[in-house]
Amino acid sequence: MIVRQGAFPPTVLIALAAVVVAAGCGKSTREQTTTEPRLGDSQALPGTPGAPTASPGEHAPVKPPVKAPARGPEHAVYSLVDNRLSAHLSRGGGLVVAAGSAGFAKYLRFANLMKGGKKPWELRQTEGEVKVARLTGKSGTVHVPLTAAQAASGKVRLRAFAKSDMTVSLKVNDGKDINGHLAAGWSTTELTVPAGQLKDGENALQLYMKASGVELAWLQVGGAPVGDDGGAAFYDPGQRALVLPDGGQMSWYVAVPDKARVTGDLADGSCTVRVLATAEDGATVDGALTGTGSAVDLSALAGKAVRLDLAGSGCPVTALSHAVLAVPGDAPAVKRGDPPRYVVFVIMDSLRADRVRTFNPRARPETPQFDKLAESSTLFMSNYVQGNESQVSHASMWTSNYLAKHRAIEMADHLPDKWVTIDEVAKQGGKFVAGASGNGYIRPARGFGSAWDRYSNHIEKGLGLKGGEIVEHGLSFVTPKKDQPWFLYLGLIDTHVTWRAKSPWMERYDGGYKGRFPTEFGDDGPTGFPKDLSEHEKDHVRALYDSNVSYQDDLIGQLIDKLKGWGVWDRTMLIITADHGDEQWEEGRVGHGGSVRETLVHVPLIVHYPPVFPAARVTEGTEGIDIVPTVADVLGVQADPEWQGMSLVGLANGAGGYPLLSVASQYENAHGGRIGHWKLKLIGTQSPKLYNLARDPDERTDLWGKPSAEIGARLLLDPMWLLRTWNVEWKKSQWGNAAAVTSRFAADLGE
């Protein structure tokens, strides 16, 4: 929440103005009231319209800051200032939830908005000059992470505006109602929670009102009571600095990169920021920032989810600017050679990342072509598709939009012409544009492109569906044009059911099998997939699938040989990915569409074009919606303003460094998100499910609610609910990834 004219009641502005001035002269003033009088010009903050002019001496530091010794080159990978809406505020030891801030979104939950779900709170509203969240009905829930001390206090305070006197009821973690009173207009209410109901970790606070439309300014759990403003100011736009009142704290849940350190600048040498980093395994780092350029080394916690607490002391208000996570070395330079003359885009339907050795060394299928290609390509190791079946995921890849925006959820849905799709990008890049696909849904008649020069859907045309036939047909389109710039899309479906044995790999993976499914297994029978398979039969079906992984790998080798024979390989960009994976009884299901498990939403993404994409393994999270902006970037085509993805050229060249969020949707009923080894499944308003993929790659042990997983849970909850709240508006090219946003995110939301 920014401190600005009109953001707070006048008395709050007086108090904040006094504190800001006192920060420069070593004094503090605190003033409280229970009314909300109108703002007068003389009550505005210094530097705002109508405010009295302050002399430079009033803001001069009490003590000049000491500059820390140089550490050598370093560059920021995560800005605490830019990510201020992800921070949690503590004042007087209690958690303060600033409901008027856009950051309130991280405490909320709502169901599928495409199927009648409604957001219980209207965010970024105002009551007079106070920022509030307004209940859309009579009830709403706030989900908050508490420390043991905050939970033990048993106190919940809220500042609200009601149109009439009314009863307010609070239910904590499904306990019994706790009743209080709201007066007409503004009032602050304190509710006492029975011992044991609040707990260390995540808590659900359900509020019930007599009438709809009640407006919440802030909510506090534990700690000493705050004033009417809630102590909710946390950013000074004039200094571009975080605001930490004495005894106040801001906390972020972050993933610590290798060799990372916290750095920041304090203009007043009297001020100190204590840094306490608590990792998912309980390990801690404790230090302090003083003066300018100081740092606290977090390298001992690298690779872990961490709660990062910054607390101000020594001054009534500490202003911390340039607060970042930084790593040693200069910022990587992005390599940009000549654009590719030719582009091949291959989608291998239903290909799981964990069945390709370049992504999972323990995978059974032999993939020598992938292995060889990896030596000179960029591999995106944590890539998610945005759907868990063909329609949604292809629509997201083609349009660079999340399902919440493109809304093409039914197989009968037609993608509107307003979306700029991958074929149009290729055409704008001066290419002859051709495609051949075995996926029956992906054809121009359903909105999947309008700029094709040649296109064939093999199911629609009754042509062969083996990958070799699709590759041959696609190449026949560009063969007459092989000396001209071209773009070729190939949609292979061998790894899609029905799975049919491919030799010689089938004999290697399960030779000698004698049973019900010797050569194929699928869902095209009258009752769908066969039921009641023995474990041996399931293993054989997995071998059928694996033989197709190896078969498609072999096709890639043949394709590359053809391009080399034409003399165009060195000028060709090859992109290989999948639209989704498949479940194979990991949780009792087989096929796709049924979950957001890794087996369904984590797919390979490989880009080969050495002039732009070096040999590298990118571990930051990426998404299928990033493919079209990447192609446009490499071809020099202007990005469409409706795209929600971002170009991956920067990440490929090392311009990342912070673990990013990947998200997938199950028809908007559920969402899977991953940062590093932590995976969270959101199911609307239900309790989420949480997994540590480093210890549990098969997602068998739900850690939600376990004390050892609280930090990992919040690492994902905060960015996922920020993204879900603004899913339609989100553009990664402007706002960044939800786990590491740019300065535009808070600025565009008015903070």
N, C-alpha and C positions, 0 to 999 in steps of 0.2 A: 504494500500500500504506500503510495507516494505521499509525502507531506506537501500539500498544496492548498491554495485558497479554495474553500468549498468542500474539501475532503473531510473535514471534521467540524464538529460544533465549535463556535467561537471560543468558548472557554478552553477547549482542547488546543485550539490554535494559540491562545495566550500562553498556555503551559508549555507547548512545544517551542514557541518562539523564545520563551524565557530560558528553556533548557539549552537551545542552540546557542544563544548569546552567552549563557553561563559557561558553556563548554569552552568558550574562548577566554573567559576571565576567571575561571576557577570557582564559580559559584553556581548553585542550582536553586530553582524555584519549582514548587509543585502546587498546583491549584486544581481543585475539583469542584464539580457542581452536579446537581441532579436535574437541571433544566437545560434546554437547548435554545437560548436566545438567538436573535438574528445577528449575522455578522456585520460588524461595523468596520470601516476602513482602518481605524486606528488599531484594530485587533488582529490584522493580517500578519502573516509571517514576514520578516524582512526579506526583501527581494521579490515579493509578490505584488501584483497591481494594488495600488492604494496603500501600500505599507510605508512606514517611515523609513527613510534612508539610514542605513547603519554605516558607521565609519569603519574603515579597515581595521582599526585597532580593536574593535569589539570582537572580531573574528580571528585575531592573531592568536597563534598557539601560545599556551602558557609556557611551554618548554619546546625549543626547537627539536625536531626529530633527528635521531642519529641514523646515518645511512649505513646499512650493513655492508660488510666486505663483499666484493664481487665473487660470484660463484662460477663464472664462465657462462657461455651461451646456454639459454634455456628458452622454452616456448610453452605457452599455455595450451592445454588440451581440454580444460573445462573451466568455465567462468562461474564462480559462485555469485557474482553480481548479476550476470545475465540470467542465471537460474534461480533468482530470488523467489519466484513464485512456487518453487519446489521446497523452499525452506519452511521449517516448523519453528514457531516462535515460543519462547519461554520468557515469562516476566514474573519476577518474584518467586521463582521456583515452579510456577504453574504453567501448563500448556495454555497458550492463548490462540484461539482459532479466529482469525480475522475474516468474518463472513462477508464483509464488503469487498474483499480482495478477490481477484480472479483465481488466486491460489486456493480458495475455498473448495475448488473442484476436486482436489486430491482427497478430500474427506467424504465424498459423496458416492452414491451408487444409484444406478437406474437400469431398467430392463431394456429389451429390444425396442428401439424407437420406431423401427419399421413395422412392428406388429402391435402397435398400440401402447407401448411403454411410454411413460411420461417422466420428465425430470421433476423431482419434488421441489426443487429450489430454482428460482430465477436469479441468476447471478448478475453482478455488476449493476445493481439497481441503486437508487438513491431515495432517501427520505429527507427532504429539505436539502441540507448540505452534507448529510452523512451517507457514506457508502454502506449498503446493506445487501443481504440476500433475502429474497422474498419467498415465503412458502406459497406454492401454487395451490395447495389444498390446506387441510387442517393438520397435517402431520408431515414430518420429515426426519430423516436419520442422519446423524453425523458420526463418522467412523474415525476414531482417534487413536494414535499410539501413545501410551502413557508409560512413564517410568514407575518404578515401585513406589517412590515417594509421592508422586502425583496421585497414584491410585489409592494409597493409604490415607490421603487427606479426607476423602469422602465428601468433597465439596465440588459442586458444579454451579458456576455463576453464568448468567447470560444477560446481555443488554439487548432489549428488544423494543420495538414500537408497535403498539396495538391500537386499533381504532376505538376500542372500548375496554372496560375492565373485564378481565376474564381469568379463568383458571388455566394454568399450564401444567401438564403432566409429563414427567420424565420416566422412561423405562430404560434401565441400564442392563444391557446384555440379556434381554428377555426376562428381567426380574419383575417385581411388582411395581406398580405405578407409584411415583413420588410426586406429590402435588404441591404446587406453589401458586403464586398470584402475579399477574401482570396488570399494572394500572394503565388506564387510557393514556396514550401518548408514550413518551419514553420512560422506561423504568429498568432498574437492575434487580434481578432476582437471584437469590442464593438458595440452592436446594441441597439438602443433606442426604447422601446416599448411604444406605446401611452398609456396615462393615462387610467386606468380602465381595461386594458386587462389582466394584471397579477392580481391574486387575492389571498387573504389569503386562504390557503388550497391547494388542488391538482390542478396542472396546466399541460397542455400538450404543450410541445415545439417541434414543427415539423420543422426539418431542411431539406432544399432542396439544393442540390448541382448540378452544371453543369455536373459533371462527377461522376462516381461511385468510390468507394475505398478511399474516403477521410477519414483520421484518426483523431480521436478526443482524445486529452490528458486530457482536463478538460473543464468544463463549470461552470460558476459562475453566480448567479443571485443575484443582490443587493450587498451592502457592498462596502468597499473600494477596489480598484483594487488590485489583488494579482500579484505576480511575475510570471515569465514564468513557474515555476514549479507548480503553482496553490496552493501552500501551502498544497499539497495533502498528505504529509507524515503523517501517524497516528499511526505507530507502530515501536517500536525499538526491534528487535528480540534478541539483546544481553542482554537487561534487561527484556525482555518479558513484556514490558510496553507500555501503550498507550502514544502517543506523543501529547501534547496540547501546541501549541505555545501561547505566550502571546496574548490575544484577540481572541484565537481560541477556538472552542467548538466541542464536539462530542455529538450526540443525539441518543438515542435508544427509540424505542416504545416497551414498555414491559407491561406485566400483573403482578401486584404486589401481591406476596403471602402474606398470613397472617403473621403478625409480622416481615415483611421483613425490612432490613436495607441495605444501600449502604456502603460498606467498601472498603478500599484500602490503599496502602502504598506510601508515598512520601519520597524519600531518602534525599531530600534537605529541611531543615526546613524553607527555605525562600519561598518555593512554597506553593500555596494553590489551591485547586480545589473547585470551587463553584458548589454546587449541587442544581438544581432546578427541581422539579418533578411537572408536571402539569397533573392533572387527567382528564378523559373524562368528568367529570361534572364541571370542572373549579377549583376544589379545588387544592391547592398547598402546597408543603413542600419545604422550602428553608433552606439550611445549607451549611456546608463546610467540606472538608476533609483536615486535616493537619497532618504532621508527619506520624507515622506508627500506624496502628490499629485503626484509628479514624472511626467514622460511622455517618451516617445521618439516622435517624429513619423514615421509610416510612409507618409504621403500620397504620397511619390515612388514607392511600389510599388503603388499602388491598382490593382485589377483583376488582380493577378497572384497566382499560387500562390507561397507563401513558406515557407521553413524558418525558424522563429523560435526562436532559441537564447537561453535565459536562464541565466546562470552567476553563482553567488554568490562574493563575495570580501570580505575585510576582517574576517570573523567565522568562527569554527569552523563555525557553522551559521547560515545566513541564512534567516529566515522572511519570506516575501513574501505579504502578504494583499491582497485586493481587486484581484488581477491580472486585467486585462481588456483587450480591444480596445474602445476608445471612439471615438465620433464626436461632433463638435460639435452643440450644440442640445439642447433638452429632449426627453425621450422623447415620441414622438407619442401623442396622445390618440386612443383608439378611438371612432369615431363610431357611435352607435347610435340610429337613429330607430325609429319604430313597426315592428313585424313586418309582413311582406307579408301581404295578405289572400289573394293568389293566387300559386301557384308553377307555372312551366312548366319542365320538365326535358327537354332535347332531347339525345339521343345520335345523332350522325351516324356511322354505322358506317363504319370504314375511312378516316376523314378525317385526312390528314396535316397537321401544323402548317405544314410548309414549302410547302403549296399554298394557304395563306390569306394574303392580303396584309397583314393586320393583324399577322401573326406573321413573315412573310417578304416584305418589300416587292418582291422580285424575282419573286414568284410570278406565273405567267401568268393563272390564272383571275380573272375580274372578280368582285369581291365587294363591291359598293357597300353592301349592307345590313350586312355585318360592319364595313365601314369607318365607317359612320354610327353603328352601335351602340358601336363602340370609343370614340367621343367622350364617352360618358357611362357607361361600364362599367369594371369592373376586368378587365384581361387578365393572366392568369397565363402568363408567357412561357416558363417552363421546366417544363411539366407533363408528367409521365410517367404512363402507365397501368401497372398491375402485372402484366399479361400481354401477350402479343403476338398474341392472337386473342380471339374473342368470349367463350368460356366463362370463362376465367380472369379476364379483365379485368372483365367484367360482375359476376362473383361478388365480386371485390374491391371494386368500386364499391358494390354492393348491401349488402355486409356490413361495409364499412370494415375489411377484413382482408387481409393479405398471403396469397399462395397457401400459404406454409408453415403457416399457421394454418387457413384454411378448407378447403384440400386438395381443392377441386372442380376436378380437372384433366381428367377425362374428360367427354365430352359426355353420357354417361349418368348422371353424378353428380347427385345431388339435394342442394340446399342444406338443411342441417338447420333445423328450426324454431327452434332456440335462438338463431340469429343475428337481431338486430334490424335489419331492412332499411328501405330508404328509404320504402316505402309505409307501414310501421308508424309511422315518424317523422311523416309527413304526417298520418296518422290521429290520433296523439297531439297533433298541433298543431291539431286541430279542423277538418280539411279533409275535403271529399268527395274521394275518391281514385280517379283514373281513369288508364288507360293504353292506348296503342295502339302496337304494334310490328311491324315487318317482319322482325325477327330471330327465326327459328324456335325458337331455344333459350330465349329469354327469355319465360317464361310461368310462371304460378303453379304449374302441375303439376310443374315442375322446381325448385320452391323459391324462385322469384324473387318472393316476396311473398305474404302471406296476408291483407292488409288492404284489398285493392282493392274498391271499390264497383262499378266497371265496368272490364273489361279485355278487350282483344281482341288476339290474336296473328294477324296477317293470313295467315301461312303455315298455321297450324293451322286457321284458318277458311276458307281458300281465297279470301281477299279480295285486292283490288288491292295491289300492292307499290310503286307510285310514291309518292314522298314526299307529293305533293299529296293522294293518297287517304288516306294514313295521318293526315296533319294534319286533314283534313276529318272523318274518323271519330273521331279523338280529341276534336275540338272538339264533335262531336255529343253526346258523353257529358256535357260540362260546360255545354253551352248551356242545358239546362233548369235548371241550378243556378248560372247565371252571377251571380246576385245573392247567392249564398252563398259562403263560403270554399271554395276547391277547389285541388287539386294535380293536374297533368296531366303524365304522362310520354309522350314521343313518340320512338319508335325508328325513325329513317330509315335506309334501306339503299341509297340511290341510288349512293353512292360505294363500295359493296361490290360485288365481282364477282357477277354478270355486269355489266360496264359497258356501258350503252346510251346511244347518242347523245341529247343533249338540245339542242333548238333554242331560240333562235338561236345559242347559244354554240358549238356544234360547227362551224358554218359559219365562225365567226370564228377558231377555233383551228386548223382543218385543213380548210378548204373545198376541194372539188374532188378529194378523195382517191378513188382507184379502186384497190381491192385486195381482199384476202381478208376484211377485217373492216370493211366500210363503216359499219355501224351498231351493232355490239356485239362484245364480246370477253369470254370467261369460261372457267371450268374445268368446265362441265357436260357436256362431251363425254365419250365413252367412255375417252379417255386423258388427261383433265384439260386443262390449258392447252395450246393449240397450241404446237408447238416450232419451232425454226429460223426465227424471225422476222428479217427484215432490219431494219436501223437505222431505215429509213423506216417500216416497219410498227410498230416499237416506239414511235416518235414519235407515230404516229397513235393507238395505244392510250392513250398518255398524254393525248392530246387528248380522247379519249372520257371518261377519268376527269375531266379538268378541266372538261368541260362539265357534269358532275354536281355538281362543287363549286359552280359558278355557279348551277345549278338549285336546289340546297338553300339557297344564299344568298338567292335570290329568294323561296323559301318562307318564310324568316324575315321578310322584309319583309311578305309577305301576312299572316303570323301576327300581327305587331305591329299592322298596320292593323286587323285584326279586333278585337284587344284594345282598341285606341284607340276603335274604333267602339262597343264595349260600355261605354266609359268606365271601364275597369279597369286600363289600362296603368300608370298612375302608382302603383298599389298591387300591381303584379305583379313578382315576382322571376323573371327569366329566366336559366337556366343552360344553356349550350351546351358540349358536349364531344364526345369520340369514345371508342370502346372500344379502338381501335388504328388504325394506319395501314396502308400496303401497300408492299411492295417492287415496284419496276418496273425490274428488271434492273440495279440499281446494283451488284449483286454476282452477277449471273447468275440470280437468282431473281425470280419474280413472285408476288404474293399475300402471305399472312401466315402466321405461325407458325414461320418459318424462321430468325429471328435476333433480336437486340435492337438492331438499327440504329435510328438516329434516325427513319428513314422509317416505322418500325413502332411505336415506343414514345413518341415525342414528339408529343403531340396538343394541339389547342387547348383552352383552358378560359376561358370568358368568363362573368362574372356581372354582370347588370344589375339593380341595385336601389339607386338613388342615396341613399336614406335610410341605408343601411348601407355600401354599396360605392361609393366615389368613383371618378371617372375616373382610372385609374392603370394603370401597367404594372409588375407585380410580377415581378422577375427572380429572386427566391429560388426554389429548387426546390420544387415541389409535386407531389402525387400524387393519383391517382383515389380512393384510400381517404380522402381529405380531404373529399370532397363530402358524404357523409351527415352527419358531425359539423358541417359548415358549415350545412347545412339545419336541423339540430336547434338549433344555436346561435341562428340568426336567428329561428326559430319559438318559441324559449323552451322547447324540449323537453330534458329531462335527458339527458345523454350516457350511452350504454350502456357499462358498464365493460369490455366485450369489444372495443370498437372500438380499432383501432390507428392510425387517422388522427387529424387534429386540425382544429379549425375554422380557416378561412382569413380570418375577419373581422379578426383582428389584423394579419396580413400585408397585407391590402388597405388598411388604414389606416396603414401605415408602421411597424408595430411589429415590424420584422424587422431589416433592415440588414446581415445577414451572409448570404453565399451558402450556401444549403442543398442537401442531397443529395436527388436524385430517383433512384428505383430501379425497375427492371422485371425480371421473371423470364421466362425461356424454359423453362417447365415444370420449374423448379428445376435444369435441366441447366446453364444459363448465366444470368448476371445482368449487366445493364447499369446503370451508375451515372454520374451527371453532377453536377458542381459547376462552375458558371460555364461556361468554355469547355473544361474538361477532361472527357473521357469515358473510362471504363474498362469493359472487358468481362471478367468473371470466368468461367472455364470450369472449375469444380471445382478440382482440384489441378494443372491444366495452367498453363502460363505465361499470364498475362492478355494482353489487347490494349489499347493505349492510343492515344487520339487527341486532338489539339488541334483542336477544332471551329472555333476562330476562323480557323485557317489551312487547315483540312481539313474543311469541313462535310460532305463526302461520305464521310468515314471510309475513305479509301483508303490512308493511310500509317500503319502501326502503329509507334508510337514506343517500345514496350516495350523496355527495356534501353538506350535511348539516354541518354547522360549529360545531354543538354539537357532530358530529360523526367523525370528522377528525382524532382524535387520535385512535379511534377504527378501522378506515379504515387502517391506516398505521401499526397498530399492526399485521394485516393479510397480507397486501400487501407485506411487506418486506420478510417474510419467504415463502410466496406462490410463489413469482417470483424467489427467490433463488432456491426453490425446482423445479419449472417448468423448469428453465434453465438447471439444472443438474439432471433432473428426471431419466434418464436412468442410470446415474452413481451413484446415491445416495444409500448409505447403512447406515441405521440407527445404525447398530452395530458399525460402524466406525465414522460416521459424526454426530451421534445423530439425534434428531428431528430438523427440519428446524427452529423451533421457539427457540431452545436452543441447538446450535451445540456444538460439542466437539472441542478440540484444533486441531484435525486432519483436520477439514474442511478447515480452512484458510491455514494451513500448506500444505495440499495436493494440493491446488490451487496456491501455491507459495507465499503466503502472511502470 
